[in-house]
Amino acid sequence: MLKTTLSLNTIDGVSIPFQNGGPVPSFEDQERAVIRLNGEWKKKRLAMDHAFSLAPRGEQWLRELSEREGEYVSGDGADQWLTHSVPLPENKLSGLALAKAAETYEDGVWYRRTFELDRLDGTLAYTFKALGISYIADVWVNSHWIGYHEGGFTPFAFEVTEWLREGENDIRIRVDNPPWGSRADTIPAVAGTDFFNYTGIIQDLWIEAAPKASIIRADIVPLDTSGKLQVTVVLHNRGQEAAEVRLDGSFFEADSQSDYFLMSPIASTIADIPAATTGGISSALTLQPGQVRVVRFEVTVLHPKLWSAWQPNLYVASFELIASTGRIAAATKDTLCTQFGIRTIRTLGTQIMLNESPVFLAGIARHEEWPETGRTASWDRIRADLEQIKALNANMVRTGHYPNHLHTYVLLDRLGMLAMSEIPLWQFETEHYEAQNEKRLADQMWREMVFSQYNRPSVIMWSTQNESKDVWQRLAYNERLVADLRGSYDDGRLLTQSSAADQPGPHDPSMAPLDVAAWTMYFGIFHGGTYYEGTRDFLEEAHRIYPDKPVLNTEFGHWTAGANSEEEKQEETYKDTMRALMEQATVTESGAWRPEGYVAGIDFWIMYDWYVNHNNWIDTFGIVQMDRATEKQVAAQIRSDYGSITGANGGVIKLRQGGLYEESR
């Protein structure tokens, strides 16, 4: 069984994620020198031995690989390699909304390309960063094996400084994507997983250059609505000499009117006027060669502008590290910027409280997939999708069954939309949980998701799984993840899952360790009862069993079948299920607060039709067809209903002192 690569190390009393020999970096775009690796690559398909690909790495594995596939590690064979644009799935895509329109290819591919490095700067360290390669990736730089990563939905990085050279450099990536259902220890693991198994270099990748003594990441947790922040900055000296360093931080309000606000992911481009703070960020210390240090501050932003639903008040934190060593006369300077928002999220009985006011989650789910590019995302495509969802008056997006491209959450921050982010444990059975009890890849994916989205105010909930079946294994798994986050890197967010309403039912004991009790509800479709009565009765029983937890509906809806022949059935399902949900909601249908309510959110499944892995048809649960242009008739009803619920204030009810309330409309 292939070993995981991420661990938590305690540095200066703080738990920090380490992977591949160093602290996990920020993957947020910076104004640092970058070697872009998107573009034209060469690729060669290869039928691979999946058991070999998922075997433990070591000298023996590398020797055997050389015997099996050595020509691909360093050989040319130019006539055998085809041109391929990266990032983009290996699967051929027709762009049509039809069965077999996306090629099923669950197997191996080798990728290679060269890039020029005019000057190898001895004062800089170089980091290879990838946002998503599916499924198991091994990386070589100039014939040196750098390492591997398992999992196609989360980012990873390698230090590559010692392997680069001036002039032409060669990079190769071996990718194997075993068919879902062929092994119990992959994630996803189930053959019938209801989304598409894309193969290859799916998302962006690049090499980033920073001074040897540099800022690796900065994690910011808002502690209250008065502006108090916990700020954790990770520093690393990748040089051969000790460095005397000074770290300084400053905060800025973000300019939501800037042209860059919806055009650029780089946080520094939206920084505006300085924000007044107390408890300034400044520290002087010595970094020994190879040493990692953590500096933690408590800072208060005065008169904070809170981030909320439809109110994207953001801040930019800028950190500067000045370093000097004995040999280098001139000091080096490194800068890291991150956008963040000041907001709190908690539960109060059956209410979800955003900034100490009740919020009702009017959500729509979305698969991050397009008919022409598959799961390969871009800033513009993501923005267009999210703006279209917001135009339906939704205030929350459930980001599929997996972590989305990191730009998705940056844009949700800037649009003032809430998010529920989940790792791709889809309908796990007993054997899958047993495999993860040993392997702990699910735990690694959880940490990768959390630490890559750490500063995103839009993300208010982490979800552990979707519709898995072994309830006692799931309970133990949920307890493990909750203890991991709350005990080691608590970011203050809510923890939930997406359980099937009939697996095992409202008495589901795996909800106990979670903040929010959440289920997919398909009464009258996939399990018993009718749309209305089945949903109503389930909700009443769920509330009886969990009287002090908010209840969240994470899915409801209906397919529209071929040529959208069942649009009326989709709308009927929506109306009847919605009636049951809203009868017990924490708001009325007009958006007024209902303090005795316990359904704190709904999530219609789903925004767009999508490809499914069996490839016998496309899934037509969408409000909008794959083309992003053709709305189904349920869209008008959702736009109207969600508009009434969320009103002008995004579904947040402002509370008066003394427990009374008023609507901010």
PERA-V159908 format. One record per residue. RES is the residue in three letters. SS is DSSP state (h for helix, s for strand, l for the rest). PHI is phi as a letter, one per 20 degrees, with the letter a starting at -180 (NA if undefined). BURIAL is 1 if it has 9 or more other C-alpha atoms within 8 Angstrom, else 0. Layout:
{{RES | SS | PHI | BURIAL} {RES | SS | PHI | BURIAL}}
//
This chain:
{{MET | l | NA | 0} {LEU | l | f | 0} {LYS | l | e | 0} {THR | l | f | 1} {THR | l | c | 0} {LEU | s | d | 1} {SER | s | b | 0} {LEU | s | d | 0} {ASN | s | d | 1} {THR | s | e | 0} {ILE | s | c | 1} {ASP | l | l | 0} {GLY | l | n | 0} {VAL | s | c | 1} {SER | s | f | 1} {ILE | s | c | 1} {PRO | s | f | 1} {PHE | s | c | 1} {GLN | s | b | 1} {ASN | l | l | 1} {GLY | l | n | 0} {GLY | s | b | 0} {PRO | s | f | 1} {VAL | l | f | 1} {PRO | l | e | 0} {SER | l | f | 0} {PHE | l | d | 0} {GLU | l | f | 0} {ASP | l | g | 0} {GLN | l | c | 1} {GLU | l | e | 0} {ARG | l | d | 0} {ALA | s | f | 0} {VAL | s | c | 0} {ILE | s | d | 0} {ARG | s | f | 0} {LEU | l | d | 1} {ASN | l | f | 1} {GLY | s | p | 0} {GLU | s | e | 1} {TRP | s | c | 1} {LYS | s | d | 1} {LYS | s | b | 1} {LYS | s | b | 1} {ARG | s | f | 0} {LEU | s | b | 0} {ALA | l | f | 0} {MET | l | d | 0} {ASP | l | e | 0} {HIS | h | f | 1} {ALA | h | f | 0} {PHE | h | f | 0} {SER | h | f | 1} {LEU | l | d | 1} {ALA | l | e | 1} {PRO | l | g | 0} {ARG | l | e | 0} {GLY | l | r | 0} {GLU | h | f | 0} {GLN | h | f | 0} {TRP | h | f | 1} {LEU | h | f | 1} {ARG | h | f | 0} {GLU | h | f | 0} {LEU | h | f | 1} {SER | h | f | 1} {GLU | h | f | 0} {ARG | h | e | 0} {GLU | h | c | 0} {GLY | h | g | 1} {GLU | h | f | 1} {TYR | h | e | 0} {VAL | h | f | 1} {SER | h | c | 0} {GLY | l | f | 0} {ASP | l | e | 0} {GLY | l | l | 0} {ALA | h | g | 0} {ASP | h | f | 0} {GLN | h | e | 0} {TRP | l | e | 1} {LEU | s | d | 0} {THR | s | e | 0} {HIS | s | b | 0} {SER | s | e | 1} {VAL | s | c | 1} {PRO | l | e | 1} {LEU | l | a | 1} {PRO | l | g | 1} {GLU | l | f | 1} {ASN | l | f | 1} {LYS | l | f | 0} {LEU | s | c | 1} {SER | l | e | 0} {GLY | l | n | 1} {LEU | l | e | 0} {ALA | l | e | 0} {LEU | l | c | 0} {ALA | l | g | 1} {LYS | l | m | 1} {ALA | l | f | 1} {ALA | s | d | 1} {GLU | l | f | 0} {THR | l | f | 1} {TYR | l | b | 0} {GLU | l | d | 1} {ASP | l | a | 1} {GLY | s | e | 1} {VAL | s | b | 1} {TRP | s | d | 1} {TYR | s | c | 1} {ARG | s | b | 1} {ARG | s | a | 1} {THR | s | d | 0} {PHE | s | b | 0} {GLU | s | e | 0} {LEU | s | c | 1} {ASP | l | f | 0} {ARG | l | b | 0} {LEU | l | e | 0} {ASP | l | f | 0} {GLY | l | f | 0} {THR | l | e | 0} {LEU | s | d | 1} {ALA | s | d | 1} {TYR | s | d | 1} {THR | s | c | 1} {PHE | s | e | 1} {LYS | s | c | 1} {ALA | s | c | 1} {LEU | l | e | 1} {GLY | l | r | 1} {ILE | s | c | 1} {SER | s | d | 1} {TYR | l | c | 1} {ILE | s | d | 1} {ALA | s | d | 1} {ASP | s | d | 1} {VAL | s | c | 1} {TRP | s | d | 1} {VAL | s | c | 1} {ASN | l | l | 1} {SER | l | m | 1} {HIS | s | e | 0} {TRP | s | f | 0} {ILE | s | e | 1} {GLY | s | q | 1} {TYR | s | b | 0} {HIS | s | b | 1} {GLU | s | d | 1} {GLY | l | o | 1} {GLY | l | e | 1} {PHE | l | d | 1} {THR | l | c | 1} {PRO | l | e | 1} {PHE | s | b | 1} {ALA | s | b | 1} {PHE | s | c | 1} {GLU | s | f | 1} {VAL | l | c | 1} {THR | h | g | 0} {GLU | h | f | 0} {TRP | h | d | 0} {LEU | l | e | 1} {ARG | l | b | 0} {GLU | l | f | 1} {GLY | s | n | 0} {GLU | s | e | 1} {ASN | s | c | 1} {ASP | s | d | 1} {ILE | s | c | 1} {ARG | s | c | 1} {ILE | s | c | 1} {ARG | s | e | 1} {VAL | s | c | 1} {ASP | s | c | 1} {ASN | l | c | 1} {PRO | l | f | 1} {PRO | l | g | 1} {TRP | l | f | 1} {GLY | l | n | 1} {SER | l | e | 0} {ARG | l | b | 0} {ALA | l | e | 1} {ASP | l | d | 1} {THR | l | e | 0} {ILE | l | c | 1} {PRO | l | f | 1} {ALA | l | c | 1} {VAL | l | e | 1} {ALA | l | g | 0} {GLY | l | e | 0} {THR | l | g | 1} {ASP | l | e | 0} {PHE | l | b | 0} {PHE | l | e | 0} {ASN | l | e | 1} {TYR | l | f | 1} {THR | l | d | 1} {GLY | s | o | 1} {ILE | s | e | 1} {ILE | l | e | 1} {GLN | l | c | 1} {ASP | l | g | 1} {LEU | s | b | 1} {TRP | s | a | 1} {ILE | s | d | 1} {GLU | s | d | 1} {ALA | s | d | 1} {ALA | s | b | 1} {PRO | s | g | 1} {LYS | l | g | 1} {ALA | s | e | 1} {SER | s | b | 1} {ILE | s | e | 1} {ILE | s | e | 1} {ARG | s | b | 1} {ALA | s | c | 1} {ASP | s | d | 1} {ILE | s | c | 1} {VAL | s | d | 1} {PRO | s | f | 1} {LEU | l | e | 1} {ASP | l | b | 1} {THR | l | e | 1} {SER | l | e | 1} {GLY | l | o | 1} {LYS | s | f | 1} {LEU | s | c | 1} {GLN | s | d | 1} {VAL | s | d | 1} {THR | s | c | 1} {VAL | s | d | 1} {VAL | s | d | 1} {LEU | s | d | 1} {HIS | s | b | 1} {ASN | s | d | 1} {ARG | l | e | 1} {GLY | l | e | 1} {GLN | l | e | 0} {GLU | l | c | 0} {ALA | l | f | 1} {ALA | s | c | 1} {GLU | s | e | 1} {VAL | s | c | 1} {ARG | s | c | 1} {LEU | s | d | 1} {ASP | s | c | 1} {GLY | s | c | 1} {SER | s | b | 1} {PHE | s | c | 1} {PHE | s | c | 1} {GLU | s | f | 1} {ALA | s | e | 1} {ASP | l | e | 1} {SER | l | f | 1} {GLN | l | e | 0} {SER | l | f | 0} {ASP | l | f | 0} {TYR | l | e | 0} {PHE | l | g | 1} {LEU | l | d | 1} {MET | l | d | 0} {SER | l | c | 0} {PRO | l | f | 1} {ILE | l | f | 1} {ALA | h | f | 1} {SER | h | f | 1} {THR | h | f | 0} {ILE | h | d | 1} {ALA | s | f | 1} {ASP | s | c | 0} {ILE | s | f | 0} {PRO | s | f | 0} {ALA | l | e | 1} {ALA | l | f | 0} {THR | s | c | 1} {THR | s | d | 0} {GLY | l | m | 0} {GLY | l | g | 0} {ILE | l | e | 1} {SER | s | a | 0} {SER | s | b | 0} {ALA | s | d | 0} {LEU | s | b | 0} {THR | s | d | 0} {LEU | s | d | 1} {GLN | l | f | 1} {PRO | l | g | 1} {GLY | l | m | 1} {GLN | l | e | 1} {VAL | s | d | 1} {ARG | s | c | 1} {VAL | s | c | 1} {VAL | s | d | 1} {ARG | s | d | 0} {PHE | s | c | 1} {GLU | s | d | 1} {VAL | s | c | 1} {THR | s | d | 1} {VAL | s | e | 1} {LEU | l | f | 1} {HIS | l | l | 0} {PRO | l | f | 1} {LYS | l | e | 0} {LEU | l | f | 1} {TRP | l | e | 1} {SER | s | b | 1} {ALA | l | f | 1} {TRP | l | m | 1} {GLN | s | c | 0} {PRO | l | e | 1} {ASN | l | f | 1} {LEU | l | d | 1} {TYR | s | c | 1} {VAL | s | c | 1} {ALA | s | e | 1} {SER | s | c | 1} {PHE | s | d | 1} {GLU | s | c | 1} {LEU | s | d | 1} {ILE | s | d | 1} {ALA | s | c | 1} {SER | s | c | 1} {THR | l | c | 1} {GLY | l | f | 0} {ARG | l | e | 0} {ILE | l | e | 0} {ALA | l | f | 0} {ALA | l | e | 0} {ALA | l | f | 1} {THR | s | e | 0} {LYS | s | c | 1} {ASP | s | c | 1} {THR | s | c | 1} {LEU | s | c | 1} {CYS | s | c | 1} {THR | s | b | 1} {GLN | s | e | 1} {PHE | s | b | 1} {GLY | l | c | 1} {ILE | l | e | 1} {ARG | l | b | 1} {THR | l | d | 1} {ILE | s | b | 1} {ARG | s | b | 1} {THR | s | d | 1} {LEU | s | c | 0} {GLY | l | m | 0} {THR | l | e | 1} {GLN | s | e | 1} {ILE | s | e | 1} {MET | s | d | 1} {LEU | s | d | 1} {ASN | l | l | 1} {GLU | l | m | 1} {SER | s | c | 1} {PRO | s | f | 1} {VAL | s | c | 1} {PHE | l | d | 1} {LEU | s | e | 1} {ALA | s | d | 1} {GLY | s | d | 1} {ILE | s | c | 1} {ALA | s | e | 1} {ARG | l | b | 1} {HIS | l | e | 1} {GLU | l | e | 1} {GLU | l | b | 1} {TRP | s | c | 1} {PRO | l | f | 1} {GLU | l | e | 0} {THR | l | c | 1} {GLY | s | m | 1} {ARG | l | e | 1} {THR | l | f | 1} {ALA | l | d | 1} {SER | l | b | 0} {TRP | h | g | 1} {ASP | h | f | 0} {ARG | h | f | 0} {ILE | h | f | 1} {ARG | h | g | 1} {ALA | h | f | 0} {ASP | h | f | 1} {LEU | h | f | 1} {GLU | h | f | 1} {GLN | h | f | 0} {ILE | h | f | 1} {LYS | h | f | 1} {ALA | l | f | 0} {LEU | l | e | 1} {ASN | l | m | 1} {ALA | l | f | 1} {ASN | l | d | 1} {MET | s | b | 1} {VAL | s | c | 1} {ARG | s | e | 1} {THR | l | e | 1} {GLY | l | m | 1} {HIS | l | d | 1} {TYR | l | a | 1} {PRO | l | f | 1} {ASN | l | e | 1} {HIS | l | g | 1} {LEU | h | f | 1} {HIS | h | f | 1} {THR | h | g | 1} {TYR | h | f | 1} {VAL | h | f | 1} {LEU | h | f | 1} {LEU | h | f | 1} {ASP | h | g | 1} {ARG | h | f | 1} {LEU | h | e | 1} {GLY | l | m | 1} {MET | l | d | 1} {LEU | s | e | 1} {ALA | s | b | 1} {MET | s | d | 1} {SER | s | d | 1} {GLU | s | c | 1} {ILE | l | e | 1} {PRO | l | e | 1} {LEU | l | e | 1} {TRP | s | d | 1} {GLN | l | l | 1} {PHE | l | f | 1} {GLU | l | d | 1} {THR | h | g | 1} {GLU | h | f | 0} {HIS | h | f | 1} {TYR | h | f | 1} {GLU | h | f | 1} {ALA | h | f | 1} {GLN | h | f | 1} {ASN | h | g | 0} {GLU | h | e | 0} {LYS | h | e | 1} {ARG | l | m | 1} {LEU | h | f | 1} {ALA | h | g | 1} {ASP | h | f | 0} {GLN | h | f | 1} {MET | h | g | 1} {TRP | h | g | 1} {ARG | h | f | 1} {GLU | h | f | 1} {MET | h | f | 1} {VAL | h | f | 1} {PHE | h | f | 0} {SER | h | e | 1} {GLN | l | d | 1} {TYR | l | g | 1} {ASN | l | e | 1} {ARG | l | e | 1} {PRO | l | f | 1} {SER | l | f | 1} {VAL | s | e | 1} {ILE | s | d | 1} {MET | s | b | 1} {TRP | s | d | 1} {SER | s | d | 1} {THR | s | e | 1} {GLN | s | a | 1} {ASN | s | c | 1} {GLU | l | l | 1} {SER | l | e | 1} {LYS | l | d | 1} {ASP | l | e | 1} {VAL | h | f | 1} {TRP | h | f | 0} {GLN | h | f | 1} {ARG | h | f | 1} {LEU | h | g | 1} {ALA | h | f | 1} {TYR | h | f | 1} {ASN | h | f | 1} {GLU | h | f | 1} {ARG | h | f | 0} {LEU | h | f | 1} {VAL | h | f | 1} {ALA | h | f | 1} {ASP | h | f | 1} {LEU | h | f | 1} {ARG | h | f | 1} {GLY | h | e | 0} {SER | h | c | 1} {TYR | l | b | 1} {ASP | l | f | 0} {ASP | l | d | 0} {GLY | l | n | 1} {ARG | l | e | 1} {LEU | s | e | 1} {LEU | s | d | 1} {THR | s | b | 1} {GLN | s | b | 1} {SER | s | c | 1} {SER | s | e | 1} {ALA | s | f | 1} {ALA | l | f | 1} {ASP | l | d | 0} {GLN | l | c | 1} {PRO | l | e | 1} {GLY | l | q | 1} {PRO | l | f | 1} {HIS | l | e | 0} {ASP | l | g | 1} {PRO | h | f | 0} {SER | h | f | 1} {MET | h | f | 1} {ALA | l | g | 0} {PRO | l | f | 1} {LEU | l | e | 1} {ASP | l | f | 1} {VAL | s | c | 1} {ALA | s | e | 1} {ALA | s | c | 1} {TRP | s | c | 1} {THR | s | e | 1} {MET | l | c | 1} {TYR | l | c | 1} {PHE | s | f | 1} {GLY | l | n | 1} {ILE | l | c | 1} {PHE | l | d | 0} {HIS | s | b | 0} {GLY | l | f | 0} {GLY | l | n | 1} {THR | l | d | 1} {TYR | h | g | 1} {TYR | h | e | 1} {GLU | h | f | 1} {GLY | h | f | 1} {THR | h | f | 1} {ARG | h | g | 1} {ASP | h | f | 0} {PHE | h | f | 1} {LEU | h | f | 1} {GLU | h | f | 0} {GLU | h | f | 1} {ALA | h | f | 1} {HIS | h | f | 1} {ARG | h | f | 0} {ILE | h | f | 0} {TYR | l | c | 0} {PRO | l | f | 1} {ASP | l | d | 0} {LYS | l | d | 1} {PRO | s | f | 1} {VAL | s | d | 1} {LEU | s | c | 1} {ASN | s | e | 1} {THR | s | e | 1} {GLU | s | b | 1} {PHE | l | b | 1} {GLY | l | q | 1} {HIS | l | b | 1} {TRP | l | f | 1} {THR | l | d | 1} {ALA | l | m | 0} {GLY | h | f | 0} {ALA | h | l | 0} {ASN | h | l | 1} {SER | l | f | 0} {GLU | l | d | 1} {GLU | h | f | 1} {GLU | h | f | 0} {LYS | h | f | 1} {GLN | h | f | 1} {GLU | h | f | 1} {GLU | h | f | 0} {THR | h | g | 1} {TYR | h | g | 1} {LYS | h | f | 0} {ASP | h | f | 1} {THR | h | f | 1} {MET | h | f | 1} {ARG | h | f | 1} {ALA | h | f | 1} {LEU | h | f | 1} {MET | h | f | 1} {GLU | h | f | 0} {GLN | l | d | 1} {ALA | s | f | 1} {THR | l | e | 1} {VAL | s | c | 1} {THR | l | e | 1} {GLU | l | f | 1} {SER | l | e | 0} {GLY | l | n | 1} {ALA | l | e | 1} {TRP | s | f | 1} {ARG | l | c | 1} {PRO | l | f | 0} {GLU | l | e | 0} {GLY | l | f | 1} {TYR | l | c | 1} {VAL | s | e | 1} {ALA | s | e | 1} {GLY | s | a | 1} {ILE | s | c | 1} {ASP | s | b | 1} {PHE | s | f | 1} {TRP | l | d | 1} {ILE | l | a | 1} {MET | l | f | 1} {TYR | s | c | 1} {ASP | l | g | 1} {TRP | s | b | 1} {TYR | s | e | 1} {VAL | l | d | 1} {ASN | l | f | 1} {HIS | l | f | 0} {ASN | l | m | 1} {ASN | l | e | 0} {TRP | l | a | 1} {ILE | s | e | 1} {ASP | s | e | 1} {THR | l | d | 1} {PHE | l | f | 1} {GLY | l | f | 1} {ILE | l | f | 1} {VAL | s | c | 1} {GLN | l | f | 1} {MET | l | g | 1} {ASP | l | f | 0} {ARG | l | m | 1} {ALA | l | d | 0} {THR | l | d | 0} {GLU | s | f | 1} {LYS | l | e | 1} {GLN | l | f | 1} {VAL | h | f | 1} {ALA | h | g | 1} {ALA | h | f | 0} {GLN | h | f | 0} {ILE | h | f | 1} {ARG | h | g | 1} {SER | h | f | 1} {ASP | h | f | 1} {TYR | h | f | 1} {GLY | h | f | 1} {SER | h | f | 1} {ILE | h | f | 1} {THR | h | e | 1} {GLY | l | l | 1} {ALA | l | e | 0} {ASN | l | c | 1} {GLY | l | m | 1} {GLY | l | n | 1} {VAL | s | e | 1} {ILE | l | e | 1} {LYS | s | e | 1} {LEU | s | e | 1} {ARG | l | e | 0} {GLN | h | f | 0} {GLY | h | n | 0} {GLY | h | n | 0} {LEU | l | f | 0} {TYR | s | b | 1} {GLU | s | b | 0} {GLU | l | e | 0} {SER | l | e | 0} {ARG | l | c | 0}}
//
